[in-house]
Structures are given as structure tokens and as C-alpha cells.
């Protein structure tokens, strides 16, 4: 049986401070909104047909799908 794998999306790690709305965060979903707090970022993400808020330290890096 011949199997042709689907091409994998290009992935890249970026600092959380460089995220923009519309980025697709691997294993989480599409970023809708970024809220900067004193010592963290709150990310509003479209996940499983819900708006979910995830909190991250300002020093984190996340993996996104790049175009």
C-alpha cells in the first residue's frame, strides 16, 4: 500500500510579546485577543468552538503555524 503523507504546516517558536490576533497557536487554536497584565499575558483563544482565556508569563515562547 502506498501512502503519501500530507504536508506538515511550517511551525515556528516566537516570543509571546510578538503574537498578533489571528496567529494559530499549535495545540490551542486561533488567537482572538491579547490582554497584557503586569506580569503576564492573557490570551483569548478560539478553541473547541469556545472563547477560552489562557494565561502565560511574559517570558514564554509559543509555537505557531507560520504561513
Secondary structure, DSSP 4 states (H G I P E B T S, - for coil): ----PPPPPEEEEEEGGG--TT-EETTTEEEEEEEE-SSEEEEEEEETTEEEEEEEETT-EEEEEE-
